[in-house]
């Protein structure tokens, strides 16, 4: 326990060395126990296997789990050992893919009418997880210095994305833990390996906090590129609560025993943007079906069929097409835009609310 405490208070290679010291002692203690010395024997094997897993010593973890199951462990401890074995198989699969899990954890909690104690409407949860994934990937590319690309990224032209994994959701009203993967340094493009998942998450949280409390004018200081900033604001609005089905979105980040918390309570419709943008006289609202979005021409655009049957073409600024427009293809949407002559320039797009059933 002394070495584990030292490991938690340290970083990098020093922390790993303390964990390996703890593993050596715990393994020695487990193997010194007679087969009938239960539950102490199986508890020690479980502890040693957990340490081996933290040290990424997968084969040793597997042997320790087998040693714990070899005796006569209580059913509860035996189940925990089998769960550890599943984790070993999972980590081995990641290793074959050139990925390891980052030590940090990001917890997302949702409260509201559609988020009960341990249960939630699927679209409220799945949609926000997908938004978090896009925020992480776009932020990683911005930090790495890559120019914004609004078309779908290809494996040959973009750095390996940081993979995201979810734990079993918990009641809180509804919460899940997001773990980030770290790509193998040999499999990523030059420069991208310098961007750690922890740095990316911290940047996302700071930018969300800035937008939530101070608006776009302050966000410009953090995200100077117009396309990246426009993309971030659109995604942030989809992550934010709507004020009814979801009233609050909490993000809690754990890294090196330090806690950072950001609570999004401002409704997406009230998120602060550039002064006067919402009240401009040339702003119009349009509702219709999104027919298609085109990113191949000189200017990206979408085509909308209005309820009257008329079709309108809307110009899409850079930063919005791939992550904000295309996921709504085929849906009935509401568009807020700026009228300039016969053209509409998109400012905001979201799925149109459906009338409540009687």
Secondary structure as UniProt FT lines:
FT   HELIX           2..8
FT   HELIX           12..31
FT   TURN            35..36
FT   TURN            38..39
FT   HELIX           40..54
FT   TURN            55..56
FT   HELIX           58..70
FT   HELIX           75..96
FT   TURN            97..98
FT   STRAND          99..101
FT   STRAND          105..112
FT   TURN            113..114
FT   STRAND          115..116
FT   TURN            117..118
FT   STRAND          119..120
FT   HELIX           122..144
FT   TURN            155..157
FT   STRAND          164..166
FT   TURN            171..173
FT   STRAND          174..183
FT   HELIX           185..187
FT   TURN            190..191
FT   HELIX           192..194
FT   HELIX           197..214
FT   HELIX           216..222
FT   HELIX           226..239
FT   STRAND          248..255
FT   TURN            256..257
FT   STRAND          258..264
FT   HELIX           268..270
FT   TURN            275..279
FT   TURN            281..282
FT   STRAND          283..294
FT   STRAND          301..306
FT   TURN            307..308
FT   STRAND          311..315
FT   TURN            318..319
FT   HELIX           321..325
FT   HELIX           326..328
FT   TURN            329..330
FT   STRAND          332..340
FT   TURN            341..342
FT   STRAND          343..351
//
